[in-house]
Amino acid sequence: MLAYYNGKILLLEKIQISPFDRGLLFGDSIYEVIRCYNGKIFLFDAHLKRLKESLRKTNIPEPDLSNLENVISELLKQNKLINDFAAAYIQITRGNQFPRRHAYDDSITPNIFIYVEAFPPKYDEFTKGIKAGLEEDIRWMRCDIKSTLLLPNVLSQRKAKDEGYSEIIWYRNGIITEGTHTNIFFVKDGVVITPSLNNFILPGITRKQVLNICSDNQIATDERSISINEVYSFDEIFITSTINEITPVVEFDGKLINRGVPGEITGILQKEYQKLYV
Ligand code: PDD
């Protein structure tokens, strides 16, 4: 596999990463995941904008990103993924710093790592739906930053797997936030409802697309806070992400949603979303 590291496309085995990379020592880094459908880098501008926002919010100096789209295209070509469904991972760490100190030096330069992998859409989950669990959100207070500080996500997602769930949905002070790697939506009486943007959730690119699709199709939306007490009163639930697209949740915290089948509005939104990339 060929990947990109600090200006060069190299065989993965040739990439040398310092043990003093602050990304390794402190999780001092940010990232993006972008979908590539048959060589088309989906919603690139929105991902680039969020990447720059993450850099700004963490005071990581912005490296030259003018070539980013070309690098991803080149990696897709060189890894023979141009005619496939793929995903690109972009990570920017603050840089290497020795000796290990919490406060960062201004003199260090960021390290950029990019790789692409084949990633077929999860059609089975799109059509049948998934089971989701519910847990308390124990993350920090800046979940709006797409940082690689993902230990709570890793632990919850592993627990989900062990307990037969595809995703865990979190709540904080009785209010639903998001999933370990997805945003969440609810439908009630034809209205599509999702938690408002704040520092407790990631401003998902797919979330925004869903809201745009609703507005283009005269489907009413409501961005507000959602209490855990009301989740079982909803007609439909679905999660969204770059990888999971729009995935129906048919069982939530052990209770069936919409009698255990994907909802009608979820289906309409899925069709409209797929039209954006096929
Ligand atoms: N996850 N919330 C969290 C915590 C996420 O990690 C993600 C994405 C989302 C959805 O964002 P988007 O629609 O922009 O992909 C919401 C990525 C895909 C990941 O960590 O692999």
Residues whose N, C-alpha, C, O or C-beta is under 5 A from the ligand:
A	BS01	PDD	V33 E178 G179 T180 H181 T182 N183 L202 P203 G204 I205 T206 R207 T240 S241 T242 I243
